[in-house]
Amino acid sequence: MKNKEINSIILQTKKEDSSFLYFILESKEGMCFYSTLPHEKGDLNRQVIIRFTEEFSDQIDSTLNHLKKYISYSLINDL
């Protein structure tokens, strides 16, 4: 089995939009995995780290570009 490097990006979105982001990422089964980063109680935003291998980079870009039609988010970090 060949080792594959894991790419990571961090997005910030409004708390109320985060569940839609999770739903879309989960619907793309096998493309990536994600985790919500720690936040303070009452914080109105969520930062989500998305991890994926290089072979899914184009699909991640396409998915995130499509999401811009429905939710507002900002790219915090492209690791």
mmJSON file of the N, C-alpha and C atoms, coordinates in Angstrom:
{"data_MODEL":{"atom_site":{
"group_PDB":["ATOM","ATOM","ATOM","ATOM","ATOM","ATOM","ATOM","ATOM","ATOM","ATOM","ATOM","ATOM","ATOM","ATOM","ATOM","ATOM","ATOM","ATOM","ATOM","ATOM","ATOM","ATOM","ATOM","ATOM","ATOM","ATOM","ATOM","ATOM","ATOM","ATOM","ATOM","ATOM","ATOM","ATOM","ATOM","ATOM","ATOM","ATOM","ATOM","ATOM","ATOM","ATOM","ATOM","ATOM","ATOM","ATOM","ATOM","ATOM","ATOM","ATOM","ATOM","ATOM","ATOM","ATOM","ATOM","ATOM","ATOM","ATOM","ATOM","ATOM","ATOM","ATOM","ATOM","ATOM","ATOM","ATOM","ATOM","ATOM","ATOM","ATOM","ATOM","ATOM","ATOM","ATOM","ATOM","ATOM","ATOM","ATOM","ATOM","ATOM","ATOM","ATOM","ATOM","ATOM","ATOM","ATOM","ATOM","ATOM","ATOM","ATOM","ATOM","ATOM","ATOM","ATOM","ATOM","ATOM","ATOM","ATOM","ATOM","ATOM","ATOM","ATOM","ATOM","ATOM","ATOM","ATOM","ATOM","ATOM","ATOM","ATOM","ATOM","ATOM","ATOM","ATOM","ATOM","ATOM","ATOM","ATOM","ATOM","ATOM","ATOM","ATOM","ATOM","ATOM","ATOM","ATOM","ATOM","ATOM","ATOM","ATOM","ATOM","ATOM","ATOM","ATOM","ATOM","ATOM","ATOM","ATOM","ATOM","ATOM","ATOM","ATOM","ATOM","ATOM","ATOM","ATOM","ATOM","ATOM","ATOM","ATOM","ATOM","ATOM","ATOM","ATOM","ATOM","ATOM","ATOM","ATOM","ATOM","ATOM","ATOM","ATOM","ATOM","ATOM","ATOM","ATOM","ATOM","ATOM","ATOM","ATOM","ATOM","ATOM","ATOM","ATOM","ATOM","ATOM","ATOM","ATOM","ATOM","ATOM","ATOM","ATOM","ATOM","ATOM","ATOM","ATOM","ATOM","ATOM","ATOM","ATOM","ATOM","ATOM","ATOM","ATOM","ATOM","ATOM","ATOM","ATOM","ATOM","ATOM","ATOM","ATOM","ATOM","ATOM","ATOM","ATOM","ATOM","ATOM","ATOM","ATOM","ATOM","ATOM","ATOM","ATOM","ATOM","ATOM","ATOM","ATOM","ATOM","ATOM","ATOM","ATOM","ATOM","ATOM","ATOM","ATOM","ATOM","ATOM","ATOM","ATOM","ATOM","ATOM","ATOM","ATOM","ATOM","ATOM","ATOM"],
"id":[1,2,3,4,5,6,7,8,9,10,11,12,13,14,15,16,17,18,19,20,21,22,23,24,25,26,27,28,29,30,31,32,33,34,35,36,37,38,39,40,41,42,43,44,45,46,47,48,49,50,51,52,53,54,55,56,57,58,59,60,61,62,63,64,65,66,67,68,69,70,71,72,73,74,75,76,77,78,79,80,81,82,83,84,85,86,87,88,89,90,91,92,93,94,95,96,97,98,99,100,101,102,103,104,105,106,107,108,109,110,111,112,113,114,115,116,117,118,119,120,121,122,123,124,125,126,127,128,129,130,131,132,133,134,135,136,137,138,139,140,141,142,143,144,145,146,147,148,149,150,151,152,153,154,155,156,157,158,159,160,161,162,163,164,165,166,167,168,169,170,171,172,173,174,175,176,177,178,179,180,181,182,183,184,185,186,187,188,189,190,191,192,193,194,195,196,197,198,199,200,201,202,203,204,205,206,207,208,209,210,211,212,213,214,215,216,217,218,219,220,221,222,223,224,225,226,227,228,229,230,231,232,233,234,235,236,237],
"type_symbol":["N","C","C","N","C","C","N","C","C","N","C","C","N","C","C","N","C","C","N","C","C","N","C","C","N","C","C","N","C","C","N","C","C","N","C","C","N","C","C","N","C","C","N","C","C","N","C","C","N","C","C","N","C","C","N","C","C","N","C","C","N","C","C","N","C","C","N","C","C","N","C","C","N","C","C","N","C","C","N","C","C","N","C","C","N","C","C","N","C","C","N","C","C","N","C","C","N","C","C","N","C","C","N","C","C","N","C","C","N","C","C","N","C","C","N","C","C","N","C","C","N","C","C","N","C","C","N","C","C","N","C","C","N","C","C","N","C","C","N","C","C","N","C","C","N","C","C","N","C","C","N","C","C","N","C","C","N","C","C","N","C","C","N","C","C","N","C","C","N","C","C","N","C","C","N","C","C","N","C","C","N","C","C","N","C","C","N","C","C","N","C","C","N","C","C","N","C","C","N","C","C","N","C","C","N","C","C","N","C","C","N","C","C","N","C","C","N","C","C","N","C","C","N","C","C","N","C","C","N","C","C","N","C","C","N","C","C"],
"label_atom_id":["N","CA","C","N","CA","C","N","CA","C","N","CA","C","N","CA","C","N","CA","C","N","CA","C","N","CA","C","N","CA","C","N","CA","C","N","CA","C","N","CA","C","N","CA","C","N","CA","C","N","CA","C","N","CA","C","N","CA","C","N","CA","C","N","CA","C","N","CA","C","N","CA","C","N","CA","C","N","CA","C","N","CA","C","N","CA","C","N","CA","C","N","CA","C","N","CA","C","N","CA","C","N","CA","C","N","CA","C","N","CA","C","N","CA","C","N","CA","C","N","CA","C","N","CA","C","N","CA","C","N","CA","C","N","CA","C","N","CA","C","N","CA","C","N","CA","C","N","CA","C","N","CA","C","N","CA","C","N","CA","C","N","CA","C","N","CA","C","N","CA","C","N","CA","C","N","CA","C","N","CA","C","N","CA","C","N","CA","C","N","CA","C","N","CA","C","N","CA","C","N","CA","C","N","CA","C","N","CA","C","N","CA","C","N","CA","C","N","CA","C","N","CA","C","N","CA","C","N","CA","C","N","CA","C","N","CA","C","N","CA","C","N","CA","C","N","CA","C","N","CA","C","N","CA","C","N","CA","C","N","CA","C","N","CA","C","N","CA","C","N","CA","C","N","CA","C"],
"label_alt_id":[null,null,null,null,null,null,null,null,null,null,null,null,null,null,null,null,null,null,null,null,null,null,null,null,null,null,null,null,null,null,null,null,null,null,null,null,null,null,null,null,null,null,null,null,null,null,null,null,null,null,null,null,null,null,null,null,null,null,null,null,null,null,null,null,null,null,null,null,null,null,null,null,null,null,null,null,null,null,null,null,null,null,null,null,null,null,null,null,null,null,null,null,null,null,null,null,null,null,null,null,null,null,null,null,null,null,null,null,null,null,null,null,null,null,null,null,null,null,null,null,null,null,null,null,null,null,null,null,null,null,null,null,null,null,null,null,null,null,null,null,null,null,null,null,null,null,null,null,null,null,null,null,null,null,null,null,null,null,null,null,null,null,null,null,null,null,null,null,null,null,null,null,null,null,null,null,null,null,null,null,null,null,null,null,null,null,null,null,null,null,null,null,null,null,null,null,null,null,null,null,null,null,null,null,null,null,null,null,null,null,null,null,null,null,null,null,null,null,null,null,null,null,null,null,null,null,null,null,null,null,null,null,null,null,null,null,null],
"label_comp_id":["MET","MET","MET","LYS","LYS","LYS","ASN","ASN","ASN","LYS","LYS","LYS","GLU","GLU","GLU","ILE","ILE","ILE","ASN","ASN","ASN","SER","SER","SER","ILE","ILE","ILE","ILE","ILE","ILE","LEU","LEU","LEU","GLN","GLN","GLN","THR","THR","THR","LYS","LYS","LYS","LYS","LYS","LYS","GLU","GLU","GLU","ASP","ASP","ASP","SER","SER","SER","SER","SER","SER","PHE","PHE","PHE","LEU","LEU","LEU","TYR","TYR","TYR","PHE","PHE","PHE","ILE","ILE","ILE","LEU","LEU","LEU","GLU","GLU","GLU","SER","SER","SER","LYS","LYS","LYS","GLU","GLU","GLU","GLY","GLY","GLY","MET","MET","MET","CYS","CYS","CYS","PHE","PHE","PHE","TYR","TYR","TYR","SER","SER","SER","THR","THR","THR","LEU","LEU","LEU","PRO","PRO","PRO","HIS","HIS","HIS","GLU","GLU","GLU","LYS","LYS","LYS","GLY","GLY","GLY","ASP","ASP","ASP","LEU","LEU","LEU","ASN","ASN","ASN","ARG","ARG","ARG","GLN","GLN","GLN","VAL","VAL","VAL","ILE","ILE","ILE","ILE","ILE","ILE","ARG","ARG","ARG","PHE","PHE","PHE","THR","THR","THR","GLU","GLU","GLU","GLU","GLU","GLU","PHE","PHE","PHE","SER","SER","SER","ASP","ASP","ASP","GLN","GLN","GLN","ILE","ILE","ILE","ASP","ASP","ASP","SER","SER","SER","THR","THR","THR","LEU","LEU","LEU","ASN","ASN","ASN","HIS","HIS","HIS","LEU","LEU","LEU","LYS","LYS","LYS","LYS","LYS","LYS","TYR","TYR","TYR","ILE","ILE","ILE","SER","SER","SER","TYR","TYR","TYR","SER","SER","SER","LEU","LEU","LEU","ILE","ILE","ILE","ASN","ASN","ASN","ASP","ASP","ASP","LEU","LEU","LEU"],
"label_asym_id":["A","A","A","A","A","A","A","A","A","A","A","A","A","A","A","A","A","A","A","A","A","A","A","A","A","A","A","A","A","A","A","A","A","A","A","A","A","A","A","A","A","A","A","A","A","A","A","A","A","A","A","A","A","A","A","A","A","A","A","A","A","A","A","A","A","A","A","A","A","A","A","A","A","A","A","A","A","A","A","A","A","A","A","A","A","A","A","A","A","A","A","A","A","A","A","A","A","A","A","A","A","A","A","A","A","A","A","A","A","A","A","A","A","A","A","A","A","A","A","A","A","A","A","A","A","A","A","A","A","A","A","A","A","A","A","A","A","A","A","A","A","A","A","A","A","A","A","A","A","A","A","A","A","A","A","A","A","A","A","A","A","A","A","A","A","A","A","A","A","A","A","A","A","A","A","A","A","A","A","A","A","A","A","A","A","A","A","A","A","A","A","A","A","A","A","A","A","A","A","A","A","A","A","A","A","A","A","A","A","A","A","A","A","A","A","A","A","A","A","A","A","A","A","A","A","A","A","A","A","A","A","A","A","A","A","A","A"],
"label_entity_id":["1","1","1","1","1","1","1","1","1","1","1","1","1","1","1","1","1","1","1","1","1","1","1","1","1","1","1","1","1","1","1","1","1","1","1","1","1","1","1","1","1","1","1","1","1","1","1","1","1","1","1","1","1","1","1","1","1","1","1","1","1","1","1","1","1","1","1","1","1","1","1","1","1","1","1","1","1","1","1","1","1","1","1","1","1","1","1","1","1","1","1","1","1","1","1","1","1","1","1","1","1","1","1","1","1","1","1","1","1","1","1","1","1","1","1","1","1","1","1","1","1","1","1","1","1","1","1","1","1","1","1","1","1","1","1","1","1","1","1","1","1","1","1","1","1","1","1","1","1","1","1","1","1","1","1","1","1","1","1","1","1","1","1","1","1","1","1","1","1","1","1","1","1","1","1","1","1","1","1","1","1","1","1","1","1","1","1","1","1","1","1","1","1","1","1","1","1","1","1","1","1","1","1","1","1","1","1","1","1","1","1","1","1","1","1","1","1","1","1","1","1","1","1","1","1","1","1","1","1","1","1","1","1","1","1","1","1"],
"label_seq_id":[1,1,1,2,2,2,3,3,3,4,4,4,5,5,5,6,6,6,7,7,7,8,8,8,9,9,9,10,10,10,11,11,11,12,12,12,13,13,13,14,14,14,15,15,15,16,16,16,17,17,17,18,18,18,19,19,19,20,20,20,21,21,21,22,22,22,23,23,23,24,24,24,25,25,25,26,26,26,27,27,27,28,28,28,29,29,29,30,30,30,31,31,31,32,32,32,33,33,33,34,34,34,35,35,35,36,36,36,37,37,37,38,38,38,39,39,39,40,40,40,41,41,41,42,42,42,43,43,43,44,44,44,45,45,45,46,46,46,47,47,47,48,48,48,49,49,49,50,50,50,51,51,51,52,52,52,53,53,53,54,54,54,55,55,55,56,56,56,57,57,57,58,58,58,59,59,59,60,60,60,61,61,61,62,62,62,63,63,63,64,64,64,65,65,65,66,66,66,67,67,67,68,68,68,69,69,69,70,70,70,71,71,71,72,72,72,73,73,73,74,74,74,75,75,75,76,76,76,77,77,77,78,78,78,79,79,79],
"pdbx_PDB_ins_code":[null,null,null,null,null,null,null,null,null,null,null,null,null,null,null,null,null,null,null,null,null,null,null,null,null,null,null,null,null,null,null,null,null,null,null,null,null,null,null,null,null,null,null,null,null,null,null,null,null,null,null,null,null,null,null,null,null,null,null,null,null,null,null,null,null,null,null,null,null,null,null,null,null,null,null,null,null,null,null,null,null,null,null,null,null,null,null,null,null,null,null,null,null,null,null,null,null,null,null,null,null,null,null,null,null,null,null,null,null,null,null,null,null,null,null,null,null,null,null,null,null,null,null,null,null,null,null,null,null,null,null,null,null,null,null,null,null,null,null,null,null,null,null,null,null,null,null,null,null,null,null,null,null,null,null,null,null,null,null,null,null,null,null,null,null,null,null,null,null,null,null,null,null,null,null,null,null,null,null,null,null,null,null,null,null,null,null,null,null,null,null,null,null,null,null,null,null,null,null,null,null,null,null,null,null,null,null,null,null,null,null,null,null,null,null,null,null,null,null,null,null,null,null,null,null,null,null,null,null,null,null,null,null,null,null,null,null],
"Cartn_x":[0.844,0.0,0.883,0.624,1.394,0.888,1.827,1.44,0.989,-0.086,-0.607,-0.545,-0.05,0.019,-1.391,-1.653,-2.952,-2.854,-3.725,-3.838,-4.899,-4.768,-5.738,-6.042,-7.31,-7.711,-8.622,-8.643,-9.524,-10.468,-11.754,-12.788,-13.453,-13.885,-14.714,-16.065,-17.119,-18.475,-19.334,-20.49,-21.428,-21.914,-22.167,-22.639,-23.862,-24.805,-26.034,-25.799,-24.681,-24.348,-23.498,-22.961,-22.027,-22.701,-23.939,-24.596,-24.794,-25.056,-25.185,-23.829,-22.763,-21.414,-21.139,-21.44,-21.222,-22.03,-23.282,-24.15,-23.556,-23.089,-22.512,-21.24,-20.371,-19.127,-19.419,-20.402,-20.757,-21.367,-22.052,-22.656,-21.594,-20.411,-19.293,-18.448,-19.099,-18.489,-17.155,-16.149,-14.84,-13.942,-14.473,-13.678,-12.794,-13.307,-12.558,-13.083,-12.412,-12.958,-12.749,-13.568,-13.544,-13.732,-13.399,-13.58,-13.781,-14.642,-14.842,-13.765,-13.099,-12.059,-12.692,-11.97,-12.519,-12.945,-14.023,-14.543,-15.099,-15.27,-15.817,-17.341,-17.904,-19.359,-19.924,-20.954,-21.573,-20.948,-19.855,-19.207,-20.177,-20.313,-21.251,-20.677,-19.387,-18.715,-18.129,-17.899,-17.232,-16.081,-14.967,-13.842,-13.8,-13.724,-13.783,-12.518,-11.807,-10.644,-11.099,-10.735,-11.092,-9.797,-9.731,-8.526,-8.861,-7.927,-8.166,-6.825,-6.808,-5.596,-5.603,-4.445,-4.267,-5.224,-5.523,-6.404,-7.807,-8.19,-9.502,-9.466,-8.314,-8.181,-9.155,-9.27,-10.183,-11.634,-12.004,-13.373,-13.663,-12.682,-12.841,-13.043,-12.186,-12.316,-13.684,-14.12,-15.41,-16.548,-16.499,-17.537,-17.593,-16.439,-16.412,-16.863,-16.489,-16.954,-18.472,-19.019,-20.465,-21.161,-20.564,-21.145,-21.289,-20.431,-20.489,-21.842,-22.588,-23.934,-24.929,-24.604,-25.56,-25.158,-23.86,-23.396,-22.191,-21.981,-20.812,-19.726,-18.527,-17.401,-16.129,-15.12,-13.812,-12.76,-11.783,-10.659,-9.704,-9.511,-8.651,-7.205,-7.043,-5.699,-5.703,-4.754,-4.554,-3.229,-3.299,-2.083,-1.293],
"Cartn_y":[-1.182,0.0,1.236,2.129,3.358,4.385,5.033,6.089,7.31,7.903,9.093,10.235,11.367,12.547,13.098,13.533,14.114,15.633,16.233,17.685,18.141,19.352,19.893,21.341,21.702,23.1,23.383,24.633,25.052,26.118,25.867,26.826,27.387,28.624,29.196,29.547,29.125,29.415,29.76,30.328,30.638,29.337,29.389,28.204,27.606,28.468,27.945,27.324,27.628,27.024,25.762,25.54,24.42,23.066,22.898,21.595,21.29,22.313,22.091,21.686,22.346,21.982,20.518,20.11,18.723,17.755,18.108,17.267,17.047,18.113,18.014,17.177,17.41,16.63,15.15,14.856,13.457,12.807,13.588,13.028,12.643,13.183,12.876,11.768,10.731,9.628,9.184,9.137,8.667,9.745,10.937,12.009,12.699,12.828,13.558,13.168,13.654,13.591,14.953,15.287,16.633,16.576,17.686,17.814,19.289,19.554,20.92,21.222,22.347,22.736,23.302,23.23,23.748,25.214,25.566,26.927,27.278,28.564,29.048,28.92,28.682,28.639,29.984,29.929,31.146,31.706,31.092,31.552,31.367,32.386,32.344,31.708,31.38,30.762,29.413,28.607,27.325,27.238,26.71,26.412,24.903,24.511,23.096,22.749,21.73,21.26,20.099,20.193,19.169,18.534,17.211,16.469,15.548,15.482,14.691,14.397,13.383,13.079,13.87,13.984,14.78,14.363,13.093,12.616,13.227,13.77,14.385,15.914,16.499,17.963,18.671,18.188,18.821,18.705,17.562,17.378,18.273,18.426,19.327,20.752,21.201,22.556,22.76,21.804,21.893,21.95,21.108,21.068,22.388,22.904,24.156,25.336,25.348,26.416,26.363,25.177,25.022,25.475,25.185,25.558,27.066,27.834,29.297,29.847,29.087,29.514,29.442,28.652,28.371,28.865,28.872,29.336,30.245,31.043,31.919,31.231,31.216,30.682,31.391,31.303,31.831,30.76,30.786,29.864,30.465,29.775,30.257,29.843,28.601,28.072,26.954,27.007,25.945,25.299,24.2,23.586,22.817],
"Cartn_z":[0.0,0.0,0.0,-0.919,-1.044,-0.038,0.694,1.623,0.836,1.262,0.618,1.61,1.149,1.99,2.199,3.413,3.754,3.667,2.868,2.779,3.76,4.254,5.2,4.862,5.042,4.963,6.146,6.562,7.647,7.102,7.292,6.9,8.147,8.038,9.099,8.494,9.179,8.728,9.931,9.674,10.751,11.378,12.664,13.385,12.689,12.274,11.669,10.296,9.657,8.36,8.487,9.666,9.833,9.604,10.021,9.833,8.348,7.542,6.097,5.511,5.954,5.521,5.866,7.09,7.507,6.635,6.376,5.56,4.168,3.549,2.21,2.235,3.213,3.295,3.523,4.359,4.605,3.371,2.552,1.34,0.309,0.445,-0.455,0.168,0.603,1.331,0.719,1.557,1.13,0.55,0.316,-0.292,0.744,1.962,2.988,4.359,5.371,6.718,7.34,8.314,8.874,10.376,11.009,12.439,12.767,13.712,14.184,15.213,15.05,15.989,17.258,18.372,19.635,19.497,20.217,20.185,21.558,21.767,23.026,23.02,24.166,24.3,23.845,23.025,22.533,21.275,20.802,19.577,18.409,17.583,16.466,15.213,15.243,14.102,14.489,13.476,13.656,12.67,13.145,12.27,12.081,10.831,10.472,9.694,10.154,9.413,8.535,7.271,6.29,5.813,5.895,5.497,4.329,3.379,2.165,1.503,0.649,-0.107,-1.414,-2.016,-3.23,-4.344,-4.425,-5.494,-5.423,-4.273,-4.117,-4.122,-4.381,-4.346,-5.279,-6.509,-7.469,-7.01,-6.46,-5.977,-4.774,-3.907,-2.751,-3.252,-4.175,-4.732,-5.364,-6.143,-6.815,-5.799,-4.811,-3.779,-3.019,-2.623,-1.868,-2.718,-3.985,-4.874,-5.035,-5.15,-5.265,-3.974,-2.827,-1.538,-1.379,-2.056,-1.946,-2.365,-3.147,-3.556,-2.401,-1.381,-0.321,1.063,1.34,2.65,2.472,3.483,3.518,4.363,3.85,4.618,4.173,5.006,4.638,4.867,4.001,4.117,5.143,6.244,7.321,7.071,6.643,6.483,5.469,4.563,3.593,3.967,4.692,5.26,4.244],
"occupancy":[1.0,1.0,1.0,1.0,1.0,1.0,1.0,1.0,1.0,1.0,1.0,1.0,1.0,1.0,1.0,1.0,1.0,1.0,1.0,1.0,1.0,1.0,1.0,1.0,1.0,1.0,1.0,1.0,1.0,1.0,1.0,1.0,1.0,1.0,1.0,1.0,1.0,1.0,1.0,1.0,1.0,1.0,1.0,1.0,1.0,1.0,1.0,1.0,1.0,1.0,1.0,1.0,1.0,1.0,1.0,1.0,1.0,1.0,1.0,1.0,1.0,1.0,1.0,1.0,1.0,1.0,1.0,1.0,1.0,1.0,1.0,1.0,1.0,1.0,1.0,1.0,1.0,1.0,1.0,1.0,1.0,1.0,1.0,1.0,1.0,1.0,1.0,1.0,1.0,1.0,1.0,1.0,1.0,1.0,1.0,1.0,1.0,1.0,1.0,1.0,1.0,1.0,1.0,1.0,1.0,1.0,1.0,1.0,1.0,1.0,1.0,1.0,1.0,1.0,1.0,1.0,1.0,1.0,1.0,1.0,1.0,1.0,1.0,1.0,1.0,1.0,1.0,1.0,1.0,1.0,1.0,1.0,1.0,1.0,1.0,1.0,1.0,1.0,1.0,1.0,1.0,1.0,1.0,1.0,1.0,1.0,1.0,1.0,1.0,1.0,1.0,1.0,1.0,1.0,1.0,1.0,1.0,1.0,1.0,1.0,1.0,1.0,1.0,1.0,1.0,1.0,1.0,1.0,1.0,1.0,1.0,1.0,1.0,1.0,1.0,1.0,1.0,1.0,1.0,1.0,1.0,1.0,1.0,1.0,1.0,1.0,1.0,1.0,1.0,1.0,1.0,1.0,1.0,1.0,1.0,1.0,1.0,1.0,1.0,1.0,1.0,1.0,1.0,1.0,1.0,1.0,1.0,1.0,1.0,1.0,1.0,1.0,1.0,1.0,1.0,1.0,1.0,1.0,1.0,1.0,1.0,1.0,1.0,1.0,1.0,1.0,1.0,1.0,1.0,1.0,1.0,1.0,1.0,1.0,1.0,1.0,1.0],
"B_iso_or_equiv":[0.0,0.0,0.0,0.0,0.0,0.0,0.0,0.0,0.0,0.0,0.0,0.0,0.0,0.0,0.0,0.0,0.0,0.0,0.0,0.0,0.0,0.0,0.0,0.0,0.0,0.0,0.0,0.0,0.0,0.0,0.0,0.0,0.0,0.0,0.0,0.0,0.0,0.0,0.0,0.0,0.0,0.0,0.0,0.0,0.0,0.0,0.0,0.0,0.0,0.0,0.0,0.0,0.0,0.0,0.0,0.0,0.0,0.0,0.0,0.0,0.0,0.0,0.0,0.0,0.0,0.0,0.0,0.0,0.0,0.0,0.0,0.0,0.0,0.0,0.0,0.0,0.0,0.0,0.0,0.0,0.0,0.0,0.0,0.0,0.0,0.0,0.0,0.0,0.0,0.0,0.0,0.0,0.0,0.0,0.0,0.0,0.0,0.0,0.0,0.0,0.0,0.0,0.0,0.0,0.0,0.0,0.0,0.0,0.0,0.0,0.0,0.0,0.0,0.0,0.0,0.0,0.0,0.0,0.0,0.0,0.0,0.0,0.0,0.0,0.0,0.0,0.0,0.0,0.0,0.0,0.0,0.0,0.0,0.0,0.0,0.0,0.0,0.0,0.0,0.0,0.0,0.0,0.0,0.0,0.0,0.0,0.0,0.0,0.0,0.0,0.0,0.0,0.0,0.0,0.0,0.0,0.0,0.0,0.0,0.0,0.0,0.0,0.0,0.0,0.0,0.0,0.0,0.0,0.0,0.0,0.0,0.0,0.0,0.0,0.0,0.0,0.0,0.0,0.0,0.0,0.0,0.0,0.0,0.0,0.0,0.0,0.0,0.0,0.0,0.0,0.0,0.0,0.0,0.0,0.0,0.0,0.0,0.0,0.0,0.0,0.0,0.0,0.0,0.0,0.0,0.0,0.0,0.0,0.0,0.0,0.0,0.0,0.0,0.0,0.0,0.0,0.0,0.0,0.0,0.0,0.0,0.0,0.0,0.0,0.0,0.0,0.0,0.0,0.0,0.0,0.0,0.0,0.0,0.0,0.0,0.0,0.0],
"pdbx_formal_charge":[null,null,null,null,null,null,null,null,null,null,null,null,null,null,null,null,null,null,null,null,null,null,null,null,null,null,null,null,null,null,null,null,null,null,null,null,null,null,null,null,null,null,null,null,null,null,null,null,null,null,null,null,null,null,null,null,null,null,null,null,null,null,null,null,null,null,null,null,null,null,null,null,null,null,null,null,null,null,null,null,null,null,null,null,null,null,null,null,null,null,null,null,null,null,null,null,null,null,null,null,null,null,null,null,null,null,null,null,null,null,null,null,null,null,null,null,null,null,null,null,null,null,null,null,null,null,null,null,null,null,null,null,null,null,null,null,null,null,null,null,null,null,null,null,null,null,null,null,null,null,null,null,null,null,null,null,null,null,null,null,null,null,null,null,null,null,null,null,null,null,null,null,null,null,null,null,null,null,null,null,null,null,null,null,null,null,null,null,null,null,null,null,null,null,null,null,null,null,null,null,null,null,null,null,null,null,null,null,null,null,null,null,null,null,null,null,null,null,null,null,null,null,null,null,null,null,null,null,null,null,null,null,null,null,null,null,null],
"auth_seq_id":[1,1,1,2,2,2,3,3,3,4,4,4,5,5,5,6,6,6,7,7,7,8,8,8,9,9,9,10,10,10,11,11,11,12,12,12,13,13,13,14,14,14,15,15,15,16,16,16,17,17,17,18,18,18,19,19,19,20,20,20,21,21,21,22,22,22,23,23,23,24,24,24,25,25,25,26,26,26,27,27,27,28,28,28,29,29,29,30,30,30,31,31,31,32,32,32,33,33,33,34,34,34,35,35,35,36,36,36,37,37,37,38,38,38,39,39,39,40,40,40,41,41,41,42,42,42,43,43,43,44,44,44,45,45,45,46,46,46,47,47,47,48,48,48,49,49,49,50,50,50,51,51,51,52,52,52,53,53,53,54,54,54,55,55,55,56,56,56,57,57,57,58,58,58,59,59,59,60,60,60,61,61,61,62,62,62,63,63,63,64,64,64,65,65,65,66,66,66,67,67,67,68,68,68,69,69,69,70,70,70,71,71,71,72,72,72,73,73,73,74,74,74,75,75,75,76,76,76,77,77,77,78,78,78,79,79,79],
"auth_comp_id":["MET","MET","MET","LYS","LYS","LYS","ASN","ASN","ASN","LYS","LYS","LYS","GLU","GLU","GLU","ILE","ILE","ILE","ASN","ASN","ASN","SER","SER","SER","ILE","ILE","ILE","ILE","ILE","ILE","LEU","LEU","LEU","GLN","GLN","GLN","THR","THR","THR","LYS","LYS","LYS","LYS","LYS","LYS","GLU","GLU","GLU","ASP","ASP","ASP","SER","SER","SER","SER","SER","SER","PHE","PHE","PHE","LEU","LEU","LEU","TYR","TYR","TYR","PHE","PHE","PHE","ILE","ILE","ILE","LEU","LEU","LEU","GLU","GLU","GLU","SER","SER","SER","LYS","LYS","LYS","GLU","GLU","GLU","GLY","GLY","GLY","MET","MET","MET","CYS","CYS","CYS","PHE","PHE","PHE","TYR","TYR","TYR","SER","SER","SER","THR","THR","THR","LEU","LEU","LEU","PRO","PRO","PRO","HIS","HIS","HIS","GLU","GLU","GLU","LYS","LYS","LYS","GLY","GLY","GLY","ASP","ASP","ASP","LEU","LEU","LEU","ASN","ASN","ASN","ARG","ARG","ARG","GLN","GLN","GLN","VAL","VAL","VAL","ILE","ILE","ILE","ILE","ILE","ILE","ARG","ARG","ARG","PHE","PHE","PHE","THR","THR","THR","GLU","GLU","GLU","GLU","GLU","GLU","PHE","PHE","PHE","SER","SER","SER","ASP","ASP","ASP","GLN","GLN","GLN","ILE","ILE","ILE","ASP","ASP","ASP","SER","SER","SER","THR","THR","THR","LEU","LEU","LEU","ASN","ASN","ASN","HIS","HIS","HIS","LEU","LEU","LEU","LYS","LYS","LYS","LYS","LYS","LYS","TYR","TYR","TYR","ILE","ILE","ILE","SER","SER","SER","TYR","TYR","TYR","SER","SER","SER","LEU","LEU","LEU","ILE","ILE","ILE","ASN","ASN","ASN","ASP","ASP","ASP","LEU","LEU","LEU"],
"auth_asym_id":["A","A","A","A","A","A","A","A","A","A","A","A","A","A","A","A","A","A","A","A","A","A","A","A","A","A","A","A","A","A","A","A","A","A","A","A","A","A","A","A","A","A","A","A","A","A","A","A","A","A","A","A","A","A","A","A","A","A","A","A","A","A","A","A","A","A","A","A","A","A","A","A","A","A","A","A","A","A","A","A","A","A","A","A","A","A","A","A","A","A","A","A","A","A","A","A","A","A","A","A","A","A","A","A","A","A","A","A","A","A","A","A","A","A","A","A","A","A","A","A","A","A","A","A","A","A","A","A","A","A","A","A","A","A","A","A","A","A","A","A","A","A","A","A","A","A","A","A","A","A","A","A","A","A","A","A","A","A","A","A","A","A","A","A","A","A","A","A","A","A","A","A","A","A","A","A","A","A","A","A","A","A","A","A","A","A","A","A","A","A","A","A","A","A","A","A","A","A","A","A","A","A","A","A","A","A","A","A","A","A","A","A","A","A","A","A","A","A","A","A","A","A","A","A","A","A","A","A","A","A","A","A","A","A","A","A","A"],
"auth_atom_id":["N","CA","C","N","CA","C","N","CA","C","N","CA","C","N","CA","C","N","CA","C","N","CA","C","N","CA","C","N","CA","C","N","CA","C","N","CA","C","N","CA","C","N","CA","C","N","CA","C","N","CA","C","N","CA","C","N","CA","C","N","CA","C","N","CA","C","N","CA","C","N","CA","C","N","CA","C","N","CA","C","N","CA","C","N","CA","C","N","CA","C","N","CA","C","N","CA","C","N","CA","C","N","CA","C","N","CA","C","N","CA","C","N","CA","C","N","CA","C","N","CA","C","N","CA","C","N","CA","C","N","CA","C","N","CA","C","N","CA","C","N","CA","C","N","CA","C","N","CA","C","N","CA","C","N","CA","C","N","CA","C","N","CA","C","N","CA","C","N","CA","C","N","CA","C","N","CA","C","N","CA","C","N","CA","C","N","CA","C","N","CA","C","N","CA","C","N","CA","C","N","CA","C","N","CA","C","N","CA","C","N","CA","C","N","CA","C","N","CA","C","N","CA","C","N","CA","C","N","CA","C","N","CA","C","N","CA","C","N","CA","C","N","CA","C","N","CA","C","N","CA","C","N","CA","C","N","CA","C","N","CA","C","N","CA","C","N","CA","C","N","CA","C","N","CA","C"],
"pdbx_PDB_model_num":[1,1,1,1,1,1,1,1,1,1,1,1,1,1,1,1,1,1,1,1,1,1,1,1,1,1,1,1,1,1,1,1,1,1,1,1,1,1,1,1,1,1,1,1,1,1,1,1,1,1,1,1,1,1,1,1,1,1,1,1,1,1,1,1,1,1,1,1,1,1,1,1,1,1,1,1,1,1,1,1,1,1,1,1,1,1,1,1,1,1,1,1,1,1,1,1,1,1,1,1,1,1,1,1,1,1,1,1,1,1,1,1,1,1,1,1,1,1,1,1,1,1,1,1,1,1,1,1,1,1,1,1,1,1,1,1,1,1,1,1,1,1,1,1,1,1,1,1,1,1,1,1,1,1,1,1,1,1,1,1,1,1,1,1,1,1,1,1,1,1,1,1,1,1,1,1,1,1,1,1,1,1,1,1,1,1,1,1,1,1,1,1,1,1,1,1,1,1,1,1,1,1,1,1,1,1,1,1,1,1,1,1,1,1,1,1,1,1,1,1,1,1,1,1,1,1,1,1,1,1,1,1,1,1,1,1,1]
}}}
